[in-house]
Structures are given as structure tokens and as C-alpha cells.
Amino acid sequence: MHIEEALTKQYGPLMSIAQLAACLDRSAEGLRISLRTESEWSKSINATKLKLGRRVYFRTAEIALVLSGK
């Protein structure tokens, strides 16, 4: 099973910051702080960000690409 299939099956097409933190085995606050830094990793994760109103989500398919290194 591919990363994208597994993540989509577990979280759906969009991931909240809490779900992304759980996937990365980090705390939600620690992930928020990490995403504010100017690093290549944070830029690639922030590129998947989608804001719906005041809520922030991350596209699961694009997160899978980042995690697979593509």
C-alpha cells in the first residue's frame, strides 16, 4: 500500500494540524512552531496548506508526496 492510500484511508483528503502532527509523531504545538521556521522542510509542508475560513488543513495527497521525498 502506498503512503497516499494509507493516509487518505486514515485521514481523508484533508488533514488538520492535529492529524498531521499525529502522523509525524509530534505534538501539534511543536509542529506549529516548526512550520514557522524558514527551512526547506517547512516550506514544502506549508505549500500543501489550505485555509477554509479560520481553519487550516493540509492536502493529504501532497503530504504523501512530501513524506515520500518526491
N, CA, C and O atoms as a GROMACS GRO file, in nm:
protein
  280
    1MET      N    1   0.085  -0.118   0.000
    1MET     CA    2   0.000   0.000   0.000
    1MET      C    3   0.089   0.124   0.000
    1MET      O    4   0.187   0.131   0.074
    2HIS      N    5   0.055   0.219  -0.082
    2HIS     CA    6   0.132   0.342  -0.093
    2HIS      C    7   0.099   0.437   0.023
    2HIS      O    8  -0.004   0.424   0.088
    3ILE      N    9   0.188   0.530   0.046
    3ILE     CA   10   0.170   0.627   0.155
    3ILE      C   11   0.042   0.705   0.135
    3ILE      O   12  -0.034   0.725   0.230
    4GLU      N   13   0.017   0.750   0.012
    4GLU     CA   14  -0.103   0.831  -0.013
    4GLU      C   15  -0.230   0.753   0.016
    4GLU      O   16  -0.323   0.806   0.076
    5GLU      N   17  -0.235   0.628  -0.025
    5GLU     CA   18  -0.353   0.545   0.001
    5GLU      C   19  -0.376   0.526   0.150
    5GLU      O   20  -0.489   0.535   0.198
    6ALA      N   21  -0.268   0.500   0.222
    6ALA     CA   22  -0.280   0.478   0.367
    6ALA      C   23  -0.325   0.605   0.440
    6ALA      O   24  -0.411   0.599   0.527
    7LEU      N   25  -0.266   0.718   0.403
    7LEU     CA   26  -0.303   0.844   0.469
    7LEU      C   27  -0.446   0.884   0.435
    7LEU      O   28  -0.520   0.929   0.522
    8THR      N   29  -0.485   0.868   0.308
    8THR     CA   30  -0.620   0.904   0.267
    8THR      C   31  -0.723   0.814   0.335
    8THR      O   32  -0.830   0.861   0.374
    9LYS      N   33  -0.691   0.688   0.348
    9LYS     CA   34  -0.782   0.594   0.415
    9LYS      C   35  -0.801   0.632   0.561
    9LYS      O   36  -0.911   0.622   0.614
   10GLN      N   37  -0.694   0.675   0.627
   10GLN     CA   38  -0.700   0.707   0.769
   10GLN      C   39  -0.753   0.847   0.796
   10GLN      O   40  -0.832   0.865   0.889
   11TYR      N   41  -0.713   0.947   0.717
   11TYR     CA   42  -0.746   1.086   0.747
   11TYR      C   43  -0.841   1.153   0.649
   11TYR      O   44  -0.900   1.256   0.682
   12GLY      N   45  -0.859   1.098   0.530
   12GLY     CA   46  -0.942   1.162   0.429
   12GLY      C   47  -0.859   1.254   0.342
   12GLY      O   48  -0.736   1.253   0.352
   13PRO      N   49  -0.923   1.334   0.256
   13PRO     CA   50  -0.848   1.417   0.161
   13PRO      C   51  -0.778   1.537   0.225
   13PRO      O   52  -0.683   1.590   0.167
   14LEU      N   53  -0.822   1.579   0.342
   14LEU     CA   54  -0.759   1.692   0.412
   14LEU      C   55  -0.722   1.650   0.553
   14LEU      O   56  -0.796   1.576   0.618
   15MET      N   57  -0.608   1.699   0.600
   15MET     CA   58  -0.562   1.669   0.735
   15MET      C   59  -0.558   1.797   0.817
   15MET      O   60  -0.513   1.901   0.769
   16SER      N   61  -0.604   1.789   0.939
   16SER     CA   62  -0.592   1.903   1.030
   16SER      C   63  -0.449   1.904   1.084
   16SER      O   64  -0.373   1.810   1.062
   17ILE      N   65  -0.414   2.009   1.152
   17ILE     CA   66  -0.279   2.017   1.208
   17ILE      C   67  -0.258   1.910   1.315
   17ILE      O   68  -0.148   1.858   1.330
   18ALA      N   69  -0.363   1.878   1.389
   18ALA     CA   70  -0.353   1.773   1.490
   18ALA      C   71  -0.331   1.637   1.425
   18ALA      O   72  -0.253   1.556   1.476
   19GLN      N   73  -0.399   1.610   1.314
   19GLN     CA   74  -0.381   1.484   1.244
   19GLN      C   75  -0.243   1.475   1.180
   19GLN      O   76  -0.180   1.369   1.184
   20LEU      N   77  -0.196   1.584   1.123
   20LEU     CA   78  -0.062   1.586   1.065
   20LEU      C   79   0.043   1.564   1.173
   20LEU      O   80   0.140   1.492   1.153
   21ALA      N   81   0.024   1.627   1.288
   21ALA     CA   82   0.117   1.610   1.399
   21ALA      C   83   0.118   1.464   1.446
   21ALA      O   84   0.224   1.408   1.474
   22ALA      N   85   0.001   1.402   1.453
   22ALA     CA   86  -0.006   1.260   1.493
   22ALA      C   87   0.064   1.173   1.391
   22ALA      O   88   0.133   1.078   1.428
   23CYS      N   89   0.047   1.204   1.264
   23CYS     CA   90   0.112   1.128   1.157
   23CYS      C   91   0.264   1.138   1.166
   23CYS      O   92   0.335   1.041   1.139
   24LEU      N   93   0.313   1.255   1.203
   24LEU     CA   94   0.457   1.278   1.215
   24LEU      C   95   0.511   1.247   1.353
   24LEU      O   96   0.631   1.264   1.379
   25ASP      N   97   0.423   1.200   1.444
   25ASP     CA   98   0.459   1.166   1.581
   25ASP      C   99   0.520   1.287   1.654
   25ASP      O  100   0.625   1.277   1.717
   26ARG      N  101   0.451   1.399   1.642
   26ARG     CA  102   0.491   1.523   1.708
   26ARG      C  103   0.371   1.582   1.778
   26ARG      O  104   0.258   1.540   1.755
   27SER      N  105   0.395   1.678   1.865
   27SER     CA  106   0.284   1.749   1.926
   27SER      C  107   0.235   1.856   1.829
   27SER      O  108   0.311   1.904   1.745
   28ALA      N  109   0.108   1.893   1.840
   28ALA     CA  110   0.052   1.994   1.750
   28ALA      C  111   0.124   2.128   1.767
   28ALA      O  112   0.152   2.196   1.669
   29GLU      N  113   0.153   2.166   1.892
   29GLU     CA  114   0.223   2.293   1.917
   29GLU      C  115   0.365   2.290   1.861
   29GLU      O  116   0.411   2.388   1.803
   30GLY      N  117   0.434   2.178   1.879
   30GLY     CA  118   0.568   2.166   1.824
   30GLY      C  119   0.569   2.175   1.673
   30GLY      O  120   0.660   2.234   1.614
   31LEU      N  121   0.468   2.116   1.609
   31LEU     CA  122   0.457   2.124   1.464
   31LEU      C  123   0.429   2.267   1.419
   31LEU      O  124   0.486   2.314   1.320
   32ARG      N  125   0.341   2.337   1.490
   32ARG     CA  126   0.312   2.477   1.455
   32ARG      C  127   0.439   2.561   1.460
   32ARG      O  128   0.463   2.643   1.371
   33ILE      N  129   0.518   2.542   1.563
   33ILE     CA  130   0.643   2.617   1.578
   33ILE      C  131   0.740   2.582   1.465
   33ILE      O  132   0.804   2.670   1.408
   34SER      N  133   0.750   2.453   1.432
   34SER     CA  134   0.840   2.410   1.325
   34SER      C  135   0.799   2.466   1.191
   34SER      O  136   0.885   2.498   1.108
   35LEU      N  137   0.670   2.480   1.167
   35LEU     CA  138   0.623   2.530   1.039
   35LEU      C  139   0.644   2.680   1.022
   35LEU      O  140   0.631   2.732   0.911
   36ARG      N  141   0.677   2.749   1.129
   36ARG     CA  142   0.707   2.893   1.120
   36ARG      C  143   0.851   2.921   1.080
   36ARG      O  144   0.884   3.034   1.042
   37THR      N  145   0.937   2.822   1.086
   37THR     CA  146   1.078   2.843   1.054
   37THR      C  147   1.097   2.848   0.904
   37THR      O  148   1.011   2.805   0.827
   38GLU      N  149   1.210   2.901   0.862
   38GLU     CA  150   1.245   2.911   0.720
   38GLU      C  151   1.336   2.796   0.682
   38GLU      O  152   1.457   2.814   0.668
   39SER      N  153   1.279   2.678   0.666
   39SER     CA  154   1.358   2.563   0.623
   39SER      C  155   1.292   2.500   0.501
   39SER      O  156   1.176   2.526   0.472
   40GLU      N  157   1.367   2.418   0.430
   40GLU     CA  158   1.314   2.354   0.311
   40GLU      C  159   1.197   2.263   0.347
   40GLU      O  160   1.098   2.256   0.274
   41TRP      N  161   1.208   2.193   0.460
   41TRP     CA  162   1.103   2.102   0.504
   41TRP      C  163   0.974   2.179   0.534
   41TRP      O  164   0.866   2.139   0.492
   42SER      N  165   0.985   2.288   0.608
   42SER     CA  166   0.865   2.364   0.643
   42SER      C  167   0.802   2.429   0.520
   42SER      O  168   0.680   2.439   0.512
   43LYS      N  169   0.883   2.472   0.424
   43LYS     CA  170   0.829   2.530   0.302
   43LYS      C  171   0.751   2.427   0.222
   43LYS      O  172   0.645   2.458   0.166
   44SER      N  173   0.801   2.304   0.217
   44SER     CA  174   0.731   2.200   0.142
   44SER      C  175   0.599   2.162   0.211
   44SER      O  176   0.500   2.135   0.143
   45ILE      N  177   0.597   2.159   0.343
   45ILE     CA  178   0.473   2.129   0.416
   45ILE      C  179   0.376   2.246   0.403
   45ILE      O  180   0.256   2.224   0.380
   46ASN      N  181   0.424   2.368   0.417
   46ASN     CA  182   0.337   2.485   0.407
   46ASN      C  183   0.278   2.502   0.268
   46ASN      O  184   0.174   2.565   0.253
   47ALA      N  185   0.343   2.448   0.167
   47ALA     CA  186   0.290   2.457   0.031
   47ALA      C  187   0.163   2.375   0.015
   47ALA      O  188   0.086   2.398  -0.078
   48THR      N  189   0.140   2.280   0.104
   48THR     CA  190   0.020   2.196   0.097
   48THR      C  191  -0.095   2.254   0.177
   48THR      O  192  -0.203   2.194   0.184
   49LYS      N  193  -0.073   2.369   0.239
   49LYS     CA  194  -0.171   2.429   0.330
   49LYS      C  195  -0.292   2.482   0.255
   49LYS      O  196  -0.281   2.537   0.146
   50LEU      N  197  -0.408   2.464   0.316
   50LEU     CA  198  -0.535   2.513   0.262
   50LEU      C  199  -0.613   2.573   0.377
   50LEU      O  200  -0.639   2.506   0.477
   51LYS      N  201  -0.652   2.700   0.364
   51LYS     CA  202  -0.729   2.766   0.468
   51LYS      C  203  -0.876   2.769   0.428
   51LYS      O  204  -0.910   2.816   0.320
   52LEU      N  205  -0.960   2.718   0.515
   52LEU     CA  206  -1.104   2.723   0.497
   52LEU      C  207  -1.161   2.803   0.613
   52LEU      O  208  -1.175   2.751   0.724
   53GLY      N  209  -1.191   2.927   0.587
   53GLY     CA  210  -1.233   3.016   0.695
   53GLY      C  211  -1.115   3.040   0.786
   53GLY      O  212  -1.010   3.086   0.741
   54ARG      N  213  -1.132   3.010   0.914
   54ARG     CA  214  -1.022   3.027   1.009
   54ARG      C  215  -0.946   2.898   1.033
   54ARG      O  216  -0.847   2.898   1.105
   55ARG      N  217  -0.990   2.791   0.973
   55ARG     CA  218  -0.925   2.661   0.994
   55ARG      C  219  -0.817   2.636   0.889
   55ARG      O  220  -0.827   2.680   0.775
   56VAL      N  221  -0.714   2.565   0.931
   56VAL     CA  222  -0.602   2.531   0.843
   56VAL      C  223  -0.600   2.381   0.823
   56VAL      O  224  -0.601   2.304   0.919
   57TYR      N  225  -0.595   2.340   0.697
   57TYR     CA  226  -0.586   2.199   0.661
   57TYR      C  227  -0.467   2.180   0.568
   57TYR      O  228  -0.414   2.275   0.512
   58PHE      N  229  -0.427   2.055   0.554
   58PHE     CA  230  -0.317   2.018   0.465
   58PHE      C  231  -0.368   1.911   0.370
   58PHE      O  232  -0.436   1.817   0.412
   59ARG      N  233  -0.336   1.925   0.242
   59ARG     CA  234  -0.382   1.828   0.142
   59ARG      C  235  -0.307   1.696   0.162
   59ARG      O  236  -0.184   1.691   0.157
   60THR      N  237  -0.383   1.590   0.185
   60THR     CA  238  -0.325   1.460   0.217
   60THR      C  239  -0.239   1.406   0.104
   60THR      O  240  -0.131   1.352   0.129
   61ALA      N  241  -0.284   1.419  -0.019
   61ALA     CA  242  -0.207   1.368  -0.134
   61ALA      C  243  -0.072   1.436  -0.145
   61ALA      O  244   0.029   1.372  -0.176
   62GLU      N  245  -0.068   1.567  -0.121
   62GLU     CA  246   0.058   1.641  -0.130
   62GLU      C  247   0.148   1.612  -0.010
   62GLU      O  248   0.271   1.611  -0.024
   63ILE      N  249   0.090   1.589   0.107
   63ILE     CA  250   0.169   1.548   0.224
   63ILE      C  251   0.236   1.415   0.196
   63ILE      O  252   0.353   1.395   0.231
   64ALA      N  253   0.164   1.324   0.132
   64ALA     CA  254   0.222   1.194   0.096
   64ALA      C  255   0.341   1.209   0.004
   64ALA      O  256   0.439   1.137   0.017
   65LEU      N  257   0.332   1.303  -0.090
   65LEU     CA  258   0.446   1.329  -0.180
   65LEU      C  259   0.566   1.383  -0.104
   65LEU      O  260   0.679   1.344  -0.130
   66VAL      N  261   0.540   1.473  -0.009
   66VAL     CA  262   0.649   1.530   0.071
   66VAL      C  263   0.715   1.419   0.155
   66VAL      O  264   0.837   1.412   0.164
   67LEU      N  265   0.633   1.335   0.215
   67LEU     CA  266   0.687   1.228   0.301
   67LEU      C  267   0.762   1.124   0.220
   67LEU      O  268   0.857   1.063   0.271
   68SER      N  269   0.722   1.101   0.094
   68SER     CA  270   0.791   1.003   0.012
   68SER      C  271   0.917   1.062  -0.052
   68SER      O  272   0.995   0.989  -0.114
   69GLY      N  273   0.937   1.194  -0.039
   69GLY     CA  274   1.059   1.255  -0.088
   69GLY      C  275   1.052   1.300  -0.233
   69GLY      O  276   1.155   1.325  -0.295
   70LYS      N  277   0.934   1.309  -0.289
   70LYS     CA  278   0.919   1.350  -0.430
   70LYS      C  279   0.893   1.496  -0.442
   70LYS      O  280   0.878   1.547  -0.554
   0.00000   0.00000   0.00000
